[in-house]
Structures are given as structure tokens and as C-alpha cells.
Amino acid sequence: DQQVKQNSPSLSVQEGRISILNCDYTNSMFDYFLWYKKYPAEGPTFLISISSIKDKNEDGRFTVFLNKSAKHLSLHIVPSQPGDSAVYFCAASDSGGGADGLTFGKGTHLIIQP
Amino acid sequence: DVKVTQSSRYLVKRTGEKVFLECVQDMDHENMFWYRQDPGLGLRLIYFSYDVKMKEKGDIPEGYSVSREKKERFSLILESASTNQTSMYLCASSLDRDRQFTEAFFGQGTRLTVV
């Protein structure tokens, strides 16, 4: 039973345009959400997070939107750059979930085309 | 900067061998985790630990054990390696659960091949 779903295995976007990566979750106990970026043969690096008390969090070119009623979050990258090509993982946890680990989606491979 | 260091980037082991994967973090984090990443399956939690000598099973603990004798070090043990344990193994750490939640920081990963 997949609690965090990333339904697009891959996404191709032209350089300079907006990249939108989507994530859905089923566990209503999740109240903290994170996005990680992963290059091949490297560990994931934290990108941005959002608490369930917010609906938007912005950090430079990256914005995460949370729609709790729909149990949906999205990551917007604008403008997209070649270095953004990577696999992006959506992750979620419940309160104090730091000790119980994060639940990850299967990832979306973002390809930025010149 | 938080540093999570895994002892090996690449390992090749034979079926039936006992394999140790070591992970060290330098940020005095209470929580440590072992995940494996497989194509099409994302990251799956094997074991985690929220304190020295404490361990909890994750989603896929079968065939693995862990050891946490010191706060900074978390070891993953494959008791008898099998080919289906060929994978990318990722160690992570995070602050204690009673504090405001912070993100988990990952090591660079160990690509294990069992032949």
C-alpha cells in the first residue's frame, strides 16, 4: 500500500520554463512534507519542506504547494535550469516523525532540455 | 554543514558473505536510518534507531540487522548476502523527535553488488 505516490516516473521540460512535480498521499496523519533531489550515484539532498499548517513555502526558484483537502502537494521550479535534471523524491512524515523515518514516493526523473 | 559519511561508495560481495555497511554522522543527531533505493521502488526504510542501542524495524527488515553502539555510528549488517540485496544503500540522520522536525540528511550512498 503506497502512502506517498508520484505518478509521473519522468518529466521533460524545456530550459527556462516551469517544472511542476506532483505528489499525492493517502495517510491523513502526515503533517510534514519534504522534497529531495537525487543525482545518480549520490545520496538525496534536501530541497524544501512544508508543514501542514501552511499551504505554500518558497525558497528561491523552488516553491512547494500543499492542498490538504486533496492530499496533494506539488513542487514548482521556475525557471528550470540544466542542473535541475535529477530524480525528485516526495517524502512525508507524521508529527514527531523524525524518529520513525520518512515515507518516500518512487520518484520523478526530471529532464531539462536545452 | 551536516555530514553523513558512509564507509564505502561501491562494494562487491559474494552470496552468503556477511556484509557490514558503516555510517557516521557528525551532527550529534539522535535519529539514524538505513534505506535502500531500487529502480521503480523509491526509497524503502530498512531499520532506524532513535537512541544508542535502540533499533526499530522499518518496512523491509528481513535479511538485515543493525547495530548502534555509539550515537554517531549506525551499522547495517547483511547476515548472509543474497543477490536480491544488490541495491543502493542510503544512511540518514535527523534531530530528536521532541524538537521541531527537521529534515533527514543523507550520506552519499553505497552501491552494493552481490554476485
Interface residues (C-beta under 8 A of the other chain):
Chain A: Q6 P9 Y32 L34 Y36 A41 E42 G43 P44 T45 F46 S49 F89 A91 S93 S95 G96 G97 G98 A99 D100 G101 L102 T103 F104 G105 K106 G107
Chain B: V4 Q6 R9 E30 N31 F33 Y35 G40 L41 G42 L43 R44 L45 F48 Y50 E56 G58 L90 A92 S94 L95 D96 R97 D98 R99 F101 T102 E103 A104 F105 F106 G107 Q108 G109 R111
